[in-house]
Amino acid sequence: MSDQMTPKNPPKPPSAAQTREVRLKAALKANMGRRKQQARARKTPEDTGNNENKGQ
């Protein structure tokens, strides 16, 4: 039963393709977050600017 508890082979480090995929996934997530933040920042001034022009 002790054979089942201890692994015979230690876990292999992730391959180059796996590390690349993880790195790209993180970069994409960060990029999407920045784009959403920029879109929100662009939307806010338009809303306040349109309210000022409605009275004219």
C-alpha positions as CSV (number, residue, x, y, z in Angstrom):
1,M,0.0,0.0,0.0
2,S,2.9,2.3,0.5
3,D,3.7,2.0,-3.2
4,Q,0.4,3.8,-4.0
5,M,1.2,6.6,-1.6
6,T,4.6,7.6,-3.1
7,P,4.8,8.3,-6.8
8,K,7.5,6.4,-8.6
9,N,8.3,9.2,-11.0
10,P,8.4,12.8,-9.8
11,P,6.0,15.2,-11.7
12,K,7.5,16.5,-15.0
13,P,8.0,20.2,-15.4
14,P,5.6,21.7,-17.9
15,S,6.7,21.6,-21.5
16,A,7.6,24.6,-23.5
17,A,4.2,24.6,-25.3
18,Q,2.4,24.5,-22.0
19,T,4.3,27.3,-20.5
20,R,3.8,29.4,-23.7
21,E,0.1,28.7,-23.5
22,V,-0.1,29.8,-19.9
23,R,1.9,32.9,-20.6
24,L,-0.2,33.9,-23.6
25,K,-3.4,33.3,-21.7
26,A,-2.2,35.6,-18.9
27,A,-1.2,38.3,-21.4
28,L,-4.5,38.1,-23.2
29,K,-6.4,38.4,-20.0
30,A,-4.4,41.5,-19.0
31,N,-4.8,43.0,-22.5
32,M,-8.6,42.5,-22.4
33,G,-8.7,44.1,-18.9
34,R,-6.8,47.2,-20.2
35,R,-9.1,47.4,-23.3
36,K,-12.2,47.3,-21.1
37,Q,-10.8,50.0,-18.8
38,Q,-10.0,52.2,-21.8
39,A,-13.5,51.7,-23.2
40,R,-15.0,52.7,-19.9
41,A,-12.8,55.8,-19.7
42,R,-13.8,56.8,-23.2
43,K,-17.5,56.3,-22.4
44,T,-17.6,58.5,-19.3
45,P,-16.5,61.8,-20.9
46,E,-19.0,61.4,-23.8
47,D,-21.8,61.0,-21.3
48,T,-21.0,64.2,-19.4
49,G,-20.3,66.1,-22.6
50,N,-23.6,65.2,-24.2
51,N,-25.5,66.4,-21.1
52,E,-24.0,69.9,-21.4
53,N,-24.8,70.2,-25.1
54,K,-28.5,69.2,-24.7
55,G,-29.4,72.5,-23.2
56,Q,-28.1,74.5,-26.1
